[in-house]
Amino acid sequence: MLNRDPKDWLVLKRTVRFGDTDAAGVMHFHNLFRWCHESWEESLESYGLVALEVFPSSLREGLETKIALPIVRCDAEFRMPAKVGDQLLVEIVPRKVDSNSFQVKTIFKSDNNCVAIGNIQHVAIDVLTRQRCLLPDAIELWLEASLLDSDIQSI
């Protein structure tokens, strides 16, 4: 069953853990992309999609997807240090680029201040031919439903 309230799956929370930080005690830069991807996965799950239906896998017979969503572009902007124990609000801002690609902007905030922004762009490809194809229906639904929430602001 799909969750129709975007605030339930476009606004998440994350705590900065010791293992996320470097010797200076702030979030290590590479963790931002991991957090972005994990937040996207959590958003899909909270929306009501099953990971095995979105991500290619041969682990469970009958659920193998025929479409992969590789990352083709990513960038990050760090505005403030994120330290151990910081409670971050995570805002997911998806955007369809074209019929076979989409971008997920992830905004991390602490006390209403922007800490960091990560952008990850995916393209849909057929897992056998490796050629671009249409986005999976489930992703299309998630993207369309995300447009229903006008309270999420893109920075």
GUNUVO-131744 format. One record per residue: residue in one letter; x, y, z of N, C-alpha, C, O, CB in turn. Coordinates in steps of 0.05 Angstrom, whole numbers, plus 5000, padded with zeros to 4 digits. Each point is the difference from the previous one (the first is absolute). Glycine has a CB too. Example, Ala and Ser with C-alpha at 12.3 -4.5 7.8 and 13.67 -1.06 7.14 Angstrom:
<rec A, <5264, 4886, 5156>, <4982, 5024, 5000>, <5018, 5024, 5000>, <5021, 5000, 5013>, <4941, 4977, 5012>>
<rec S, <5031, 5044, 4961>, <5016, 5024, 5001>, <4985, 5022, 5014>, <5010, 5022, 5004>, <5014, 4965, 4953>>
% end
This chain:
<rec M, <5017, 4976, 5000>, <4983, 5024, 5000>, <5018, 5025, 5000>, <5018, 5002, 5016>, <4945, 4973, 5008>>
<rec L, <5031, 5044, 4958>, <5016, 5023, 4998>, <4991, 5022, 5019>, <4977, 5004, 5004>, <5031, 4985, 4948>>
<rec N, <5012, 5024, 5061>, <4995, 5021, 5019>, <4997, 5026, 4984>, <5018, 5009, 4986>, <5009, 4968, 5051>>
<rec R, <4950, 5035, 4964>, <4994, 5024, 4984>, <5008, 5026, 5013>, <4998, 5021, 4987>, <4965, 4954, 4994>>
<rec D, <5046, 5025, 5044>, <5007, 5025, 5013>, <5031, 5005, 4997>, <5015, 4987, 5014>, <4947, 5008, 5020>>
<rec P, <5046, 5022, 4948>, <5028, 5004, 4994>, <5017, 5007, 5024>, <5024, 4994, 5001>, <4962, 5020, 4954>>
<rec K, <5003, 5000, 5065>, <5016, 5007, 5024>, <5010, 4975, 5014>, <5020, 5001, 5014>, <4953, 5041, 4991>>
<rec D, <5013, 4936, 4992>, <5008, 4975, 5013>, <5025, 4987, 4986>, <5014, 4985, 5013>, <4939, 5008, 5001>>
<rec W, <5052, 5014, 4961>, <5022, 4987, 4985>, <5018, 5019, 4986>, <5019, 4991, 4987>, <4951, 4971, 5008>>
<rec L, <5025, 5064, 5007>, <5019, 5020, 4989>, <5015, 5015, 5022>, <5018, 5015, 4994>, <4952, 4989, 4966>>
<rec V, <5021, 4993, 5065>, <5014, 5013, 5022>, <5007, 4978, 5020>, <4983, 4987, 5012>, <4992, 5058, 4982>>
<rec L, <5051, 4952, 5010>, <5011, 4979, 5018>, <5018, 5012, 5021>, <5004, 5024, 5000>, <4993, 4942, 4962>>
<rec K, <5013, 5017, 5056>, <5019, 5009, 5020>, <5024, 4983, 5001>, <4999, 4976, 4993>, <4963, 5041, 5034>>
<rec R, <5060, 4994, 4980>, <5025, 4985, 5002>, <5017, 5012, 5023>, <5001, 5025, 5003>, <4998, 4964, 4947>>
<rec T, <5015, 4994, 5064>, <5018, 5009, 5021>, <5029, 4995, 4991>, <5006, 4978, 4990>, <4960, 5012, 5046>>
<rec V, <5051, 5030, 4967>, <5028, 4996, 4993>, <5013, 4983, 5021>, <5000, 5006, 5024>, <5002, 5039, 4953>>
<rec R, <5010, 4932, 5015>, <5013, 4981, 5017>, <5030, 5003, 4999>, <5011, 5012, 4982>, <4951, 4956, 5012>>
<rec F, <5051, 5022, 5027>, <5029, 5002, 5002>, <5014, 4989, 4975>, <5019, 5012, 4989>, <4978, 4985, 5061>>
<rec G, <4993, 4981, 4940>, <5012, 4987, 4976>, <4996, 5016, 4975>, <5013, 4994, 4979>, <4980, 4963, 5043>>
<rec D, <4990, 5063, 4978>, <4995, 5017, 4977>, <5020, 5023, 4998>, <5001, 5015, 4980>, <4951, 4973, 5023>>
<rec T, <5065, 5015, 5018>, <5017, 5024, 5002>, <5029, 4994, 4994>, <5008, 4977, 5001>, <4960, 5042, 5032>>
<rec D, <5047, 5002, 4963>, <5029, 4998, 4995>, <5015, 5007, 5026>, <4988, 5004, 5021>, <5006, 5006, 4929>>
<rec A, <5032, 4993, 5048>, <5017, 5006, 5023>, <4993, 5028, 5012>, <5006, 5005, 5024>, <5030, 4967, 4957>>
<rec A, <4952, 5045, 5003>, <4993, 5027, 5010>, <4973, 4999, 5014>, <4991, 5021, 5011>, <5035, 5000, 4952>>
<rec G, <4961, 4956, 5037>, <4974, 4998, 5014>, <4976, 5009, 4984>, <4978, 5004, 5011>, <5047, 5001, 5030>>
<rec V, <4978, 4999, 4933>, <4978, 5008, 4983>, <4995, 4978, 4979>, <5017, 4983, 4995>, <4994, 5066, 5012>>
<rec M, <4965, 4952, 4981>, <4993, 4980, 4980>, <5021, 4998, 4979>, <5008, 5021, 4988>, <4943, 4988, 5021>>
<rec H, <5058, 4967, 4985>, <5019, 4995, 4979>, <4986, 5003, 4973>, <4977, 4990, 4997>, <5051, 4979, 5032>>
<rec F, <4984, 5045, 4952>, <4986, 5008, 4975>, <4987, 4977, 4985>, <4978, 5003, 4989>, <5055, 5034, 5008>>
<rec H, <4980, 4940, 5003>, <4989, 4978, 4984>, <4974, 4989, 5011>, <4984, 4987, 4986>, <5062, 5001, 5001>>
<rec N, <4949, 5016, 5039>, <4975, 4991, 5012>, <4976, 5014, 4989>, <4978, 4989, 5001>, <5048, 5000, 5040>>
<rec L, <4977, 5035, 4949>, <4977, 5015, 4990>, <4986, 4984, 4977>, <4976, 4998, 5000>, <5046, 5045, 5013>>
<rec F, <4994, 4946, 4969>, <4987, 4985, 4978>, <4987, 4974, 5010>, <4979, 4992, 4990>, <5055, 5027, 4979>>
<rec R, <4978, 4968, 5051>, <4988, 4976, 5011>, <4973, 5008, 5013>, <4980, 4986, 4997>, <5066, 4993, 5011>>
<rec W, <4955, 5043, 5007>, <4975, 5010, 5013>, <4979, 5007, 4980>, <4976, 4993, 5003>, <5051, 5024, 5035>>
<rec C, <4981, 4995, 4940>, <4981, 5007, 4979>, <4986, 4975, 4989>, <4976, 4999, 4997>, <5051, 5042, 4991>>
<rec H, <4990, 4939, 5006>, <4988, 4976, 4988>, <4983, 4985, 5020>, <4978, 4990, 4994>, <5062, 5006, 4976>>
<rec E, <4969, 5002, 5055>, <4985, 4986, 5021>, <4973, 5015, 5005>, <4980, 4987, 5004>, <5063, 4997, 5017>>
<rec S, <4958, 5042, 4978>, <4975, 5016, 5004>, <4981, 4995, 4977>, <4976, 4998, 5005>, <5050, 5037, 5021>>
<rec W, <4984, 4964, 4950>, <4983, 4994, 4977>, <4987, 4972, 5003>, <4976, 4997, 4995>, <5054, 5032, 4975>>
<rec E, <4986, 4951, 5038>, <4989, 4974, 5004>, <4979, 5000, 5022>, <4979, 4987, 4997>, <5065, 4993, 4989>>
<rec E, <4961, 5034, 5036>, <4981, 5002, 5022>, <4974, 5013, 4990>, <4978, 4992, 5008>, <5060, 5010, 5026>>
<rec S, <4965, 5019, 4950>, <4977, 5014, 4989>, <4983, 4981, 4983>, <4976, 4999, 5002>, <5050, 5044, 4998>>
<rec L, <4987, 4941, 4982>, <4986, 4981, 4984>, <4985, 4980, 5017>, <4976, 4994, 4995>, <5058, 5011, 4969>>
<rec E, <4979, 4985, 5057>, <4987, 4980, 5017>, <4977, 5012, 5016>, <4979, 4988, 5002>, <5065, 4989, 5002>>
<rec S, <4960, 5048, 5006>, <4979, 5013, 5015>, <4976, 5007, 4982>, <4977, 5000, 5009>, <5057, 5019, 5022>>
<rec Y, <4972, 4985, 4943>, <4978, 5005, 4981>, <4984, 4975, 4995>, <4976, 5001, 4994>, <5052, 5035, 4984>>
<rec G, <4985, 4941, 5025>, <4987, 4974, 4997>, <5011, 4982, 4979>, <4989, 4979, 4993>, <4971, 5044, 5021>>
<rec L, <5064, 4984, 4975>, <5013, 4984, 4980>, <5018, 4979, 5013>, <5012, 5006, 5021>, <4986, 5032, 4946>>
<rec V, <5004, 4939, 5022>, <5017, 4978, 5010>, <5027, 5002, 4985>, <5001, 5001, 4976>, <4959, 4969, 5035>>
<rec A, <5062, 5031, 5005>, <5026, 5003, 4988>, <5006, 4980, 4978>, <5011, 5007, 4979>, <5004, 5011, 5065>>
<rec L, <4977, 4957, 4960>, <5006, 4980, 4980>, <4984, 5004, 4974>, <5007, 4989, 4979>, <5002, 4979, 5058>>
<rec E, <4971, 5049, 4964>, <4985, 5007, 4975>, <5013, 5023, 4986>, <4993, 5005, 4977>, <4965, 4978, 5044>>
<rec V, <5059, 5032, 4992>, <5013, 5023, 4988>, <5029, 4995, 4992>, <5009, 5009, 4979>, <4961, 5020, 5049>>
<rec F, <5044, 4956, 4989>, <5028, 4995, 4995>, <5005, 4973, 4988>, <4989, 4980, 5010>, <5023, 5051, 5028>>
<rec P, <5005, 4966, 4941>, <5005, 4974, 4988>, <5011, 4980, 5021>, <5017, 5007, 5015>, <4991, 5016, 4941>>
<rec S, <4981, 4953, 5043>, <5009, 4980, 5018>, <4991, 4973, 4990>, <4978, 4997, 4988>, <5021, 5035, 5050>>
<rec S, <5017, 4948, 4967>, <4991, 4973, 4993>, <4998, 4984, 5026>, <5000, 4975, 5000>, <5023, 5027, 4955>>
<rec L, <4974, 5012, 5067>, <4998, 4987, 5026>, <4974, 4986, 5005>, <4998, 4980, 5014>, <5034, 5054, 5003>>
<rec R, <4946, 4977, 4971>, <4974, 4988, 5004>, <4987, 4996, 4973>, <4996, 5018, 4985>, <4999, 5004, 5060>>
<rec E, <5000, 4953, 4950>, <4988, 4993, 4974>, <4973, 5013, 4996>, <4984, 5002, 5019>, <5040, 4954, 4983>>
<rec G, <4971, 5054, 4974>, <4975, 5013, 4994>, <4999, 5030, 5005>, <4982, 5013, 4991>, <4998, 4944, 5020>>
<rec L, <5039, 5054, 5004>, <5000, 5028, 5005>, <5024, 5014, 4985>, <5005, 5024, 5005>, <4973, 4967, 5040>>
<rec E, <5035, 4995, 4938>, <5023, 5013, 4987>, <4991, 5022, 4981>, <4983, 4995, 4982>, <5042, 4961, 5021>>
<rec T, <4985, 5068, 5001>, <4993, 5022, 4982>, <5017, 4999, 4975>, <5022, 4990, 5000>, <4964, 5038, 5040>>
<rec K, <5003, 4984, 4939>, <5014, 5000, 4974>, <5013, 5027, 4995>, <5012, 5004, 4979>, <4955, 4962, 5004>>
<rec I, <5030, 5052, 5036>, <5010, 5028, 4996>, <5019, 5006, 5023>, <4994, 4996, 5024>, <4964, 5018, 4952>>
<rec A, <5065, 4997, 5017>, <5019, 5010, 5020>, <4999, 5031, 5000>, <4993, 5012, 4980>, <5037, 4947, 5014>>
<rec L, <4978, 5053, 5028>, <5000, 5029, 5003>, <5027, 5010, 5009>, <5003, 5010, 5022>, <4948, 4988, 4990>>
<rec P, <5070, 4999, 4971>, <5026, 5009, 5007>, <5002, 5030, 5004>, <4985, 5015, 4988>, <5034, 4946, 4988>>
<rec I, <4999, 5047, 5041>, <5005, 5029, 5004>, <5018, 5009, 4978>, <5021, 4988, 4994>, <4975, 5008, 5056>>
<rec V, <4996, 5026, 4936>, <5016, 5011, 4978>, <5011, 5027, 5006>, <5017, 5011, 4986>, <4955, 4963, 4983>>
<rec R, <5019, 5038, 5054>, <5011, 5027, 5007>, <4995, 5003, 5030>, <4979, 4993, 5010>, <5012, 5027, 4943>>
<rec C, <5028, 4992, 5060>, <4996, 5007, 5028>, <5017, 5024, 5008>, <5021, 5005, 4988>, <4969, 4947, 5023>>
<rec D, <5000, 5064, 5007>, <5015, 5023, 5011>, <4991, 5006, 5028>, <4978, 4991, 5008>, <5029, 5028, 4945>>
<rec A, <5009, 4995, 5061>, <4994, 5007, 5028>, <5009, 5028, 5007>, <5019, 5010, 4988>, <4984, 4941, 5024>>
<rec E, <4983, 5061, 5006>, <5007, 5026, 5011>, <4999, 4999, 5030>, <4980, 4992, 5011>, <5002, 5032, 4948>>
<rec F, <5040, 4983, 5054>, <5002, 4999, 5029>, <4999, 5029, 5010>, <5017, 5016, 4993>, <5010, 4941, 5007>>
<rec R, <4953, 5049, 5017>, <4996, 5028, 5009>, <5008, 5004, 5029>, <5009, 5022, 5008>, <4954, 4982, 4959>>
<rec M, <5034, 4975, 5049>, <5006, 5002, 5029>, <5010, 4972, 5009>, <4993, 4980, 4988>, <4972, 5057, 5020>>
<rec P, <5052, 4962, 5012>, <5009, 4974, 5010>, <4977, 4985, 5014>, <4984, 5012, 5015>, <5063, 5006, 4990>>
<rec A, <4952, 4957, 4991>, <4981, 4982, 5014>, <5017, 4984, 5020>, <5018, 4986, 4992>, <4949, 5012, 4969>>
<rec K, <5026, 5004, 5065>, <5016, 4988, 5021>, <4986, 4977, 5013>, <4975, 4997, 4997>, <5046, 5047, 5011>>
<rec V, <4994, 4939, 5006>, <4989, 4977, 5014>, <4976, 5009, 5017>, <5002, 5020, 5015>, <5043, 4957, 4986>>
<rec G, <4933, 5009, 4997>, <4976, 5006, 5016>, <4981, 5019, 4987>, <4977, 5003, 5009>, <5051, 4989, 5030>>
<rec D, <4980, 5022, 4940>, <4982, 5019, 4987>, <4976, 4985, 4989>, <5003, 4979, 4987>, <5035, 5051, 5001>>
<rec Q, <4938, 4981, 5017>, <4976, 4989, 4989>, <4994, 5015, 4974>, <4996, 5024, 5000>, <4986, 4963, 5047>>
<rec L, <5017, 4998, 4931>, <4996, 5013, 4974>, <4972, 4994, 4990>, <4991, 4977, 5001>, <5059, 5020, 4990>>
<rec L, <4938, 5023, 4997>, <4976, 4997, 4985>, <5008, 4995, 4971>, <5017, 5015, 4990>, <4955, 5015, 5042>>
<rec V, <5017, 4950, 4956>, <5008, 4993, 4973>, <4976, 5004, 4981>, <4979, 4987, 5004>, <5055, 4979, 5013>>
<rec E, <4969, 5052, 4964>, <4978, 5006, 4981>, <5008, 4988, 4973>, <5021, 5006, 4990>, <4966, 5036, 5035>>
<rec I, <4995, 4942, 4964>, <5004, 4987, 4974>, <4985, 5017, 4979>, <4976, 5004, 5004>, <5031, 4949, 5017>>
<rec V, <5007, 5056, 4958>, <4987, 5015, 4979>, <5005, 4986, 4973>, <5020, 5007, 4987>, <4985, 5037, 5040>>
<rec P, <4977, 4938, 4965>, <5005, 4986, 4975>, <4990, 5017, 4976>, <4982, 5017, 5003>, <5013, 4939, 5021>>
<rec R, <5017, 5039, 4953>, <4993, 5015, 4976>, <5004, 4982, 4976>, <5022, 4989, 4996>, <4989, 5055, 5025>>
<rec K, <4969, 4953, 4962>, <5003, 4985, 4976>, <5015, 5017, 4980>, <4993, 5023, 4995>, <4964, 4951, 5013>>
<rec V, <5064, 5015, 4980>, <5016, 5015, 4981>, <4989, 4995, 4972>, <4995, 5019, 4985>, <5046, 4977, 5044>>
<rec D, <4954, 4979, 4964>, <4987, 4993, 4974>, <4988, 4972, 5004>, <4998, 4990, 5022>, <5034, 5039, 4951>>
<rec S, <4960, 4959, 5005>, <4985, 4974, 5002>, <5017, 4977, 5010>, <4989, 4979, 5007>, <4984, 5037, 4956>>
<rec N, <5054, 4988, 5038>, <5017, 4978, 5010>, <5019, 5009, 5022>, <5019, 4985, 5006>, <4977, 4994, 4950>>
<rec S, <5001, 5044, 5055>, <5018, 5008, 5022>, <4986, 5018, 5020>, <4980, 5014, 4994>, <5059, 4982, 4975>>
<rec F, <4972, 5004, 5055>, <4989, 5017, 5021>, <5023, 5008, 5019>, <5021, 4987, 5001>, <4933, 4991, 4995>>
<rec Q, <5041, 5043, 5019>, <5020, 5010, 5019>, <4987, 5000, 5028>, <4976, 5006, 5003>, <5047, 5023, 4962>>
<rec V, <4993, 4965, 5055>, <4991, 5002, 5028>, <5018, 5019, 5014>, <5024, 4995, 5004>, <4958, 4958, 4996>>
<rec K, <5007, 5070, 5008>, <5015, 5020, 5016>, <4994, 4993, 5029>, <4977, 4997, 5007>, <5021, 5039, 4957>>
<rec T, <5022, 4962, 5052>, <4997, 4994, 5029>, <5011, 5024, 5015>, <5024, 5006, 4998>, <4978, 4943, 4994>>
<rec I, <4982, 5063, 5025>, <5008, 5024, 5015>, <5001, 4992, 5029>, <4980, 4989, 5012>, <4999, 5043, 4955>>
<rec F, <5044, 4972, 5046>, <5004, 4994, 5028>, <5000, 5025, 5016>, <5015, 5019, 4994>, <5011, 4940, 4995>>
<rec K, <4956, 5043, 5031>, <4998, 5024, 5017>, <5004, 4994, 5029>, <4993, 4978, 5010>, <4975, 5041, 4956>>
<rec S, <5042, 5000, 5048>, <5003, 4999, 5029>, <4991, 5026, 5011>, <5009, 5022, 4992>, <5030, 4946, 5006>>
<rec D, <4941, 5032, 5020>, <4988, 5024, 5011>, <4992, 5019, 4978>, <5004, 5024, 5002>, <5024, 4971, 5039>>
<rec N, <4959, 4994, 4939>, <4990, 5015, 4977>, <5022, 5013, 4982>, <4993, 5016, 4983>, <4966, 4993, 5045>>
<rec N, <5066, 4985, 4977>, <5022, 5010, 4984>, <5009, 4977, 4981>, <5003, 4977, 5009>, <5011, 5056, 5027>>
<rec C, <4991, 4974, 4939>, <5009, 4980, 4981>, <5029, 4993, 5006>, <5018, 5017, 5001>, <4951, 5001, 4964>>
<rec V, <5036, 4956, 5040>, <5026, 4989, 5006>, <5014, 4991, 4974>, <5023, 5006, 4996>, <4961, 4980, 5050>>
<rec A, <5001, 5000, 4937>, <5011, 4989, 4975>, <4978, 4994, 4981>, <4976, 4996, 5008>, <5063, 4985, 5017>>
<rec I, <4968, 5018, 4949>, <4982, 4992, 4979>, <5014, 4980, 4982>, <5023, 5004, 4992>, <4953, 5041, 5009>>
<rec G, <5010, 4933, 4994>, <5011, 4981, 4981>, <4981, 4996, 4977>, <4976, 4998, 5004>, <5049, 4979, 5033>>
<rec N, <4985, 5021, 4939>, <4984, 4994, 4976>, <5010, 4975, 4987>, <5024, 4997, 4995>, <4968, 5052, 4998>>
<rec I, <4990, 4933, 5002>, <5007, 4975, 4987>, <4980, 4996, 4976>, <4976, 5001, 5004>, <5043, 4978, 5039>>
<rec Q, <4992, 5017, 4934>, <4983, 4995, 4976>, <5003, 4972, 4991>, <5022, 4989, 4997>, <4983, 5059, 4989>>
<rec H, <4972, 4939, 5009>, <4998, 4972, 4991>, <4990, 4999, 4971>, <4984, 5018, 4992>, <5009, 4967, 5056>>
<rec V, <5015, 4995, 4938>, <4989, 4995, 4973>, <4990, 4971, 5000>, <5012, 4982, 5012>, <5019, 5052, 4966>>
<rec A, <4946, 4961, 5009>, <4989, 4973, 4998>, <5013, 4986, 4976>, <5000, 5011, 4978>, <4956, 5004, 5043>>
<rec I, <5054, 4961, 4984>, <5011, 4984, 4978>, <4989, 4971, 5002>, <4994, 4990, 5022>, <5048, 5039, 4977>>
<rec D, <4955, 4958, 4979>, <4992, 4972, 4998>, <5024, 4984, 5010>, <5023, 5004, 4991>, <4945, 5004, 4970>>
<rec V, <5028, 4974, 5058>, <5023, 4985, 5012>, <5014, 4982, 4980>, <5023, 4993, 5004>, <4954, 5010, 5040>>
<rec L, <5008, 4988, 4936>, <5012, 4982, 4980>, <5015, 5015, 4978>, <5023, 4993, 4993>, <4941, 4974, 5017>>
<rec T, <5023, 5053, 4979>, <5012, 5014, 4977>, <5017, 5023, 5008>, <5017, 5010, 4985>, <4944, 4977, 4988>>
<rec R, <5036, 5023, 5052>, <5014, 5023, 5011>, <4993, 5026, 4985>, <5015, 5019, 5001>, <5022, 4950, 5012>>
<rec Q, <4941, 5031, 4973>, <4990, 5023, 4985>, <4980, 5015, 5018>, <4985, 4988, 5016>, <5022, 4989, 4939>>
<rec R, <4992, 5050, 5041>, <4980, 5016, 5014>, <4972, 4989, 4994>, <4994, 4991, 4978>, <5036, 5049, 5021>>
<rec C, <4953, 4962, 5021>, <4972, 4992, 4997>, <4982, 5019, 5017>, <5010, 5017, 5014>, <5004, 4934, 4977>>
<rec L, <4960, 5045, 5007>, <4982, 5016, 5016>, <5004, 4994, 5030>, <5007, 4978, 5007>, <4960, 5023, 4955>>
<rec L, <5028, 5019, 5055>, <5001, 4996, 5029>, <4980, 4979, 5008>, <4978, 4998, 4987>, <5037, 5050, 5020>>
<rec P, <4991, 4936, 5013>, <4980, 4980, 5010>, <4975, 5014, 5010>, <5001, 5023, 5010>, <5037, 4946, 5003>>
<rec D, <4939, 5018, 4984>, <4975, 5011, 5009>, <5000, 5009, 5029>, <4989, 5021, 5007>, <4988, 4950, 4959>>
<rec A, <5035, 5013, 5051>, <5001, 5006, 5028>, <5015, 5027, 5005>, <4991, 5016, 5017>, <5008, 4935, 4994>>
<rec I, <5023, 5053, 4975>, <5015, 5025, 5003>, <4983, 5023, 4989>, <5000, 5022, 5012>, <5044, 4954, 4985>>
<rec E, <4943, 5020, 4981>, <4982, 5021, 4989>, <4979, 5008, 5020>, <4995, 5024, 5004>, <5013, 4958, 4950>>
<rec L, <4980, 4999, 5059>, <4979, 5006, 5020>, <5012, 5015, 5023>, <4988, 5020, 5010>, <4987, 4939, 4977>>
<rec W, <5049, 5033, 5023>, <5013, 5014, 5022>, <5006, 5029, 4992>, <4996, 5018, 5016>, <5024, 4938, 5000>>
<rec L, <4990, 5048, 4960>, <5007, 5027, 4990>, <4974, 5017, 4998>, <5000, 5023, 5009>, <5040, 4959, 4966>>
<rec E, <4939, 5007, 5014>, <4975, 5015, 4997>, <4989, 5007, 5028>, <4991, 5023, 5004>, <4999, 4954, 4952>>
<rec A, <5010, 5004, 5062>, <4989, 5005, 5027>, <5016, 5021, 5015>, <4989, 5014, 5016>, <4994, 4938, 4985>>
<rec S, <5043, 5049, 4993>, <5017, 5020, 5014>, <4993, 5028, 4993>, <5005, 5019, 5015>, <5032, 4948, 4986>>
<rec L, <4950, 5037, 4976>, <4992, 5027, 4992>, <4977, 5011, 5016>, <4994, 5023, 4999>, <5022, 4966, 4955>>
<rec L, <4970, 4993, 5060>, <4977, 5008, 5016>, <5006, 5016, 5025>, <4983, 5013, 5011>, <4995, 4947, 4972>>
<rec D, <5048, 5040, 5025>, <5008, 5014, 5024>, <5014, 5026, 4993>, <5023, 5000, 4991>, <4981, 4957, 5034>>
<rec S, <4982, 5065, 4978>, <5012, 5026, 4994>, <5015, 5012, 5023>, <5013, 5021, 4997>, <4950, 4987, 4971>>
<rec D, <5036, 4979, 5056>, <5015, 5011, 5023>, <5030, 4994, 4999>, <5015, 5014, 5014>, <4943, 4980, 5012>>
<rec I, <5050, 4986, 4959>, <5028, 4994, 4997>, <5012, 5020, 4981>, <4992, 5002, 4977>, <5001, 4948, 5032>>
<rec Q, <5026, 5065, 5001>, <5012, 5021, 4984>, <5027, 4992, 4989>, <5017, 4990, 5015>, <4959, 5044, 5012>>
<rec S, <5028, 4970, 4948>, <5026, 4995, 4988>, <5018, 5024, 5005>, <4992, 5023, 4997>, <4988, 4948, 4967>>
<rec I, <5045, 5022, 5044>, <5020, 5022, 5006>, <5017, 5004, 4975>, <5018, 5017, 5001>, <4982, 4972, 5049>>
% end
